[in-house]
Amino acid sequence: MSSNQGLPSKVATTSSQTVPDSRREQRLHIAVPVKVYADLKTTDSQTCCTYEISLVGVRLVAPQGITQVGQVVSLQRHGRRARYKVIWIGNPGTPHEGQEGVETLEPNNVIWDNEIKNRLMNGD
């Protein structure tokens, strides 16, 4: 089976356009809690869960406060924090409703535990 099991070949965005699925990196389908800072000007955060993780991006359960594609947010895991950009928001009535995709703005600042990083790098 493909590593895109259960995912469409195109990703929904907030507009009527679709973006081709050009994922090349290994993904882990794993649910781990992360803190999301939707407004970088405050210290307010909320905990949400991941659907899948790669070294460069994350698919999240949609946290409150993320309202638009292009928005910059911070994710934190075990005290490690990095900035991410929202690249898609699942449209209502689609299989991706209630989900959001974010991509790292700091590729050298990996927030994942060593176990998760090793699994991603080894293709587990």
Contact map, one row per residue, 1 for C-alpha under 8 A:
1110100000000000000000000000000000000000000000000000000000000000000000000000000000000000000000000000000000000000000000000000
1111100000000000000000000000000000000000000000000000000000000000000000000000000000000000000000000000000000000000000000000000
1111100000000000000000000010000000000000000000000000000000000000000000000000000000000000000000000000000000000000000000000000
0111111110000000000000000000000000000000000000000000000000000000000000000000000000000000000000000000000000000000000000000000
1111111000000000000000000000000000000000000000000000000000000000000000000000000000000000000000000000000000000000000000000000
0001111100000000000000000000000000000000000000000000000000000000000000000000000000000000000000000000000000000000000000000000
0001111110000000000000000000000000000000000000000000000000000000000000000000000000000000000000000000000000000000000000000000
0001011111100000000000000000000000000000000000000000000000000000000000000000000000000000000000000000000000000000000000000000
0001001111100000000110000000000000000000000000000000000000000000000000000000000000000000000000000000000000000000000000000000
0000000111110000011110000000000000000000000000000000000000000000000000000000000000000000000000000000000000000000000000000000
0000000111111000011110000000000000000000000000000000000000000000000000000000000000000001000000000000000000000000000000000000
0000000001111100111000000000000000000000000000000000000000000000000000000000000000000001111000010000000000000000000000000000
0000000000111111111000000000000000000000000000000000000000000000000010000000000000000011111000000000000000000000000000000000
0000000000011111000000000000000000000000000000000000000000000000000110000000000000000001111000000000000000000000000000000000
0000000000001111110000000000000000000000000000000000000000000000000000000000000000000000000000000000000000000000000000000000
0000000000001111110000000000000000000000000000000000000000000000000000000000000000000000000000000000000000000000000000000000
0000000000011011111000000000000000000000000000000000000000000000000000000000000000000000000000000000000000000000000000000000
0000000001111011111100000000000000000000000000000000000000000000000000000000000000000000000000000000000000000000000000000000
0000000001111000111110000000000000000000000000000000000000000000000000000000000000000000000000000000000000000000000000000000
0000000011100000011111000000000000000000000000000000000000000000000000000000000000000000000000000000000000000000000000000000
0000000011100000001111100000000000000000000000000000000000000000000000000000000000000000000000000000000000000000000000000000
0000000000000000000111110000000000000000000000000000000000000000000000000000000000000000000000000000000000000000000000000000
0000000000000000000011111000000000000000000000000000000000000000000000000000000000000000000000000000000000000000000000000000
0000000000000000000001111100000000000000000000000000000000000000000000000000000000000000000000000000000000000000000000000000
0000000000000000000000111110000000000000000000000000011000000000000000000000000000000000000000000000000000000000000000000000
0000000000000000000000011111000000000000000000000000011000000000000000000000000000000000000000000000000000000000000000011010
0010000000000000000000001111100000000000000000000001111000000000000000000000000000000000000000000000000000000000000000010000
0000000000000000000000000111110000000000000000000001110000000000000000000000000000000000000000000000000000000000000000110001
0000000000000000000000000011111000000000000000000011100000000000000000000000000000000000000000000000000000000000000000000000
0000000000000000000000000001111100000000000000000111100000000000000000000000000000000000000000000000000000000000000000000000
0000000000000000000000000000111110000000000000001111000000000000000000000000000000000000000000000000000000000000000000000000
0000000000000000000000000000011111000000000000001110000000000000000000000000000000000000000000000000000000000000000000000000
0000000000000000000000000000001111100000000000111100000000000000000000000000100000000000000000000000000000000000000000000000
0000000000000000000000000000000111110000000000111100000000000000000000000011100000000000000000000000000000000000000000000000
0000000000000000000000000000000011111000000011110000000000000000000000000011100000000000000000000000000000000000000000000000
0000000000000000000000000000000001111100000011110000000000000010000000001111000000000000000000000000000000000000000000000000
0000000000000000000000000000000000111111011111000000000000000000000000001110000000000000000000000000000000000000000000000000
0000000000000000000000000000000000011111000110000000000000000001110000011100000000000000000000000000000000000000000000000000
0000000000000000000000000000000000001111111100000000000000000000100000001000000000000000000000000000000000000000000000000000
0000000000000000000000000000000000001111111000000000000000000000000000011100000000000000000000000000000000000000000000000000
0000000000000000000000000000000000000011111000000000000000000000000000000000000000000000000000000000000000000000000000000000
0000000000000000000000000000000000001011111100000000000000000000000000000000000000000000000000000000000000000000000000000000
0000000000000000000000000000000000001011111110000000000000000000000000000000000000000000000000000000000000000000000000000000
0000000000000000000000000000000000001110011111000000000000000000000000000000000000000000000000000000000000000000000000000000
0000000000000000000000000000000000111100001111100000000000000000000000000000000000000000000000000000000000000000000000000000
0000000000000000000000000000000000111000000111110000000000000010000000000000000000000000000000000000000000000000000000000000
0000000000000000000000000000000011110000000011111000000000000010000000000000000000000000000000000000000000000000000000000000
0000000000000000000000000000000011110000000001111100000000011110000000000000000000000000000000000000000000000000000000000000
0000000000000000000000000000001111000000000000111110000000011000000000000000000000000000000000000000000000000000000000000000
0000000000000000000000000000011111000000000000011111100001111000000000000000000000000000000000000000000000000000000000000000
0000000000000000000000000000111100000000000000001111100001111000000000000000000000000000000000000000000000000000000000000000
0000000000000000000000000011111000000000000000000111110001110000000000000000000000000000000000000000000000000000000000000000
0000000000000000000000000011110000000000000000000111111011100000000000000000000000000000000000000000000000000000000000000000
0000000000000000000000001111000000000000000000000001111111000000000000000000000000000000000000000000000000000000000000010000
0000000000000000000000001110000000000000000000000000111110000000000000000000000000000000000000000000000000100100000010010000
0000000000000000000000000000000000000000000000000000011111000000000000000000000000000000000000000000001100100000000000000000
0000000000000000000000000000000000000000000000000000111111100000000000000000000000010000000000000000111100000000000000000000
0000000000000000000000000000000000000000000000000111110111110000000000000000000000000000000000000000111000000000000000000000
0000000000000000000000000000000000000000000000000111100011111000000000000000000000000000000000000011110000000000000000000000
0000000000000000000000000000000000000000000000011111000001111110000000000000000000000000000000000011110000000000000000000000
0000000000000000000000000000000000000000000000011110000000111110000000000000000000000000000000000111000000000000000000000000
0000000000000000000000000000000000000000000000010000000000011111010000000000000000000000000000000111000000000000000000000000
0000000000000000000000000000000000010000000001110000000000011111110000000000000000000000000000000000000000000000000000000000
0000000000000000000000000000000000000100000000000000000000000111111000000000000000000000000000000000000000000000000000000000
0000000000000000000000000000000000000110000000000000000000000011111000000000000000000000000000000000000000000000000000000000
0000000000000000000000000000000000000100000000000000000000000111111100100000000000000000000000000000000000000000000000000000
0000000000000000000000000000000000000000000000000000000000000001111110100000000000000000000000000000000000000000000000000000
0000000000000100000000000000000000000000000000000000000000000000011111100000000000000100100000000000000000000000000000000000
0000000000001100000000000000000000000000000000000000000000000000001111100000000000001111100000000000000000000000000000000000
0000000000000000000000000000000000000000000000000000000000000000000111110000000000001110000000000000000000000000000000000000
0000000000000000000000000000000000000000000000000000000000000000011111111000000000001100000000000000000000000000000000000000
0000000000000000000000000000000000000101000000000000000000000000000001111100000000111100000000000000000000000000000000000000
0000000000000000000000000000000000011111000000000000000000000000000000111110000000111100000000000000000000000000000000000000
0000000000000000000000000000000000011101000000000000000000000000000000011111000011110000000000000000000000000000000000000000
0000000000000000000000000000000001111000000000000000000000000000000000001111100011110000000000000000000000000010000000000000
0000000000000000000000000000000001110000000000000000000000000000000000000111111111000000000000000000000000000010000000000000
0000000000000000000000000000000011100000000000000000000000000000000000000011111110000000000000000000000000000011100000000000
0000000000000000000000000000000000000000000000000000000000000000000000000001111100000000000000000000000000000010100000000000
0000000000000000000000000000000000000000000000000000000000000000000000000001111110000000000000000000000000000000000000000000
0000000000000000000000000000000000000000000000000000000000000000000000000001111111000000000000000000000000000111000000000000
0000000000000000000000000000000000000000000000000000000000000000000000000111101111100000000000000000000000001010000000000000
0000000000000000000000000000000000000000000000000000000000000000000000000111000111110000000000000000000111001110000000000000
0000000000000000000000000000000000000000000000000000000000000000000000011110000011111000000000000000000111000000000000000000
0000000000000000000000000000000000000000000000000000000010000000000000011110000001111100000000000000011111000000000000000000
0000000000000000000000000000000000000000000000000000000000000000000011111000000000111110000000000000011110000000000000000000
0000000000000000000000000000000000000000000000000000000000000000000111111000000000011111100000000001111000000000000000000000
0000000000001000000000000000000000000000000000000000000000000000000011000000000000001111100000000001111000000000000000000000
0000000000111100000000000000000000000000000000000000000000000000000010000000000000000111110000000001110000000000000000000000
0000000000011100000000000000000000000000000000000000000000000000000110000000000000000111111000011111100000000000000000000000
0000000000011100000000000000000000000000000000000000000000000000000000000000000000000001111101111111000000000000000000000000
0000000000011100000000000000000000000000000000000000000000000000000000000000000000000000111111011100000000000000000000000000
0000000000000000000000000000000000000000000000000000000000000000000000000000000000000000011111011100000000000000000000000000
0000000000000000000000000000000000000000000000000000000000000000000000000000000000000000001111101000000000000000000000000000
0000000000000000000000000000000000000000000000000000000000000000000000000000000000000000011111111000000000000000000000000000
0000000000000000000000000000000000000000000000000000000000000000000000000000000000000000010011111000000000000000000000000000
0000000000010000000000000000000000000000000000000000000000000000000000000000000000000000111101111111000000000000000000000000
0000000000000000000000000000000000000000000000000000000000000000000000000000000000000000111111111110000000000000000000000000
0000000000000000000000000000000000000000000000000000000000001100000000000000000000000000111100011111000000000000000000000000
0000000000000000000000000000000000000000000000000000000000111100000000000000000000000000110000011111100000000000000000000000
0000000000000000000000000000000000000000000000000000000000111100000000000000000000000111110000010111110000000000000000000000
0000000000000000000000000000000000000000000000000000000011110000000000000000000000000111100000000011111000000000000000000000
0000000000000000000000000000000000000000000000000000000011110000000000000000000000011111000000000001111100000000000000000000
0000000000000000000000000000000000000000000000000000000111000000000000000000000000011110000000000000111110000000000000000000
0000000000000000000000000000000000000000000000000000000110000000000000000000000001111000000000000000011111100000000000000000
0000000000000000000000000000000000000000000000000000000000000000000000000000000001111000000000000000001111100000000000000000
0000000000000000000000000000000000000000000000000000000000000000000000000000000001110000000000000000000111111100000000000000
0000000000000000000000000000000000000000000000000000001100000000000000000000000000000000000000000000000111111100000000000000
0000000000000000000000000000000000000000000000000000000000000000000000000000000000000000000000000000000001111100000000000000
0000000000000000000000000000000000000000000000000000000000000000000000000000000011000000000000000000000001111110000000000000
0000000000000000000000000000000000000000000000000000001000000000000000000000000101000000000000000000000001111111000000000000
0000000000000000000000000000000000000000000000000000000000000000000000000011110111000000000000000000000000001111100000000000
0000000000000000000000000000000000000000000000000000000000000000000000000000100100000000000000000000000000000111110110000000
0000000000000000000000000000000000000000000000000000000000000000000000000000110000000000000000000000000000000011111110000000
0000000000000000000000000000000000000000000000000000000000000000000000000000000000000000000000000000000000000001111111000000
0000000000000000000000000000000000000000000000000000000000000000000000000000000000000000000000000000000000000000111111100000
0000000000000000000000000000000000000000000000000000000000000000000000000000000000000000000000000000000000000001111111110000
0000000000000000000000000000000000000000000000000000001000000000000000000000000000000000000000000000000000000001111111111000
0000000000000000000000000000000000000000000000000000000000000000000000000000000000000000000000000000000000000000011111111100
0000000000000000000000000001000000000000000000000000000000000000000000000000000000000000000000000000000000000000001111111111
0000000000000000000000000111000000000000000000000000011000000000000000000000000000000000000000000000000000000000000111111111
0000000000000000000000000100000000000000000000000000000000000000000000000000000000000000000000000000000000000000000011111111
0000000000000000000000000000000000000000000000000000000000000000000000000000000000000000000000000000000000000000000001111111
0000000000000000000000000100000000000000000000000000000000000000000000000000000000000000000000000000000000000000000000111111
0000000000000000000000000001000000000000000000000000000000000000000000000000000000000000000000000000000000000000000000111111
